[in-house]
């Protein structure tokens, strides 16, 4: 009805398996995700001689974003979707799941066209979903409890447990990535610091609350008052992999493309720079990033736009000039 993909028996959050079970419910997050996939796959089509298909994908991505902006902006954040009966899901008028983290983050990740809406959506996520006291990022709030709507088995969890309003770490990392992409580097770094499992063991009381290893990622952390701040599913490799990518690619700006390494860091204001050693495919890159007046990259003293993976040793020096946005 709103030009969005159908929610079906669950999109990313499989616990929301009844939102669109009748075949009419729609997912705002899935529209954003699909637009992102289509835009990224279009150049692959062009590289294989399928220019008309590439243009078709780009046009569909534009249409999806227009549909989201036309019907899914709630004034301060994006809706999560629509139920089968057309009722909004994840908006200010909802007694449960008033705001969901995913569409606020993916508005930045997929590059929704309205800059002000992206900013306000991220502001709302930080204000309403980031719990500074517990040092967690809730998936949505309020949790499903005794309301009249039944989105699916997510409601079977007690409030604040797993996907039902606790932290689901995959999604929390996406918020950090969204902030870094938007240039809100200090905010993004603050979220990454909150999520770092080592920070859960900074004192004895915190460690006794968290009750998991400080060297593994937890898939979820509870916000329920009976066990708030306690880690759930430990050794969660998916969350760890997303965190690794967020730090390596979005914060340090180290990006692998074929047989080359590109550098596009986004450093928090209190970092003067960083040093790293990259060992990959027989190549050793000694990297030094410092702040300066104008961006520049030198490999073994020569101006370059990337560093090669050629099985040799190289000295890489980068001058980084950008300052984080103050929000």
FENKARA-V545940 format. One line per field, one symbol per residue. ss: DSSP state (h for helix, s for strand, l for the rest). phi: phi as a letter, one per 30 degrees, with the letter a starting at -180 (. if undefined). A space follows every 10 residues. Layout:
BEGIN
ss = ???
phi = ???
END
This chain:
BEGIN
ss = lllllsllll llllllllll lllllsshhh hhhhhhhhhh hhhhhhhlll hhhhhhhhhh hhhhhhhhhh hlsllllsll sslllllssl llllllllss hhhhhhhhhl llllhhhhhh hhhhhhhhhs sllllsslls slllllllll llhhhhllll sllsllsshh hhhhhhhhhh hlllhhhhhh hhhhhlhhhh hllhhhhhhh llllllllls slllllllll slllllhhhh hhhhhhhhhh hllsssslls ssslllllll llssssssss llssssssss sllllssssl lsslllssll llssssssss lllllll
phi = .cicdddick cddddcdceb ddibdbcded dddddddddd dedddddcic dddddddddd dddddddddd bbccjbaddd lbdedjddbi bddddbhdbc deddddeddd iedceddedd ddeddddccc cdddhbbdda adddbcdddb dkdeddddei chddiddcde dddddddedd ddicdddddd dedddedddd cdaddddddd ibddcbdcda bdcdedadid dcddhcdddd dddededdcd cdicbdbicb ccbbdbcddd cdlababcca hicbcccbcb dadbeabbch icdbcacdcb iccbccbbcc cdcddcb
END
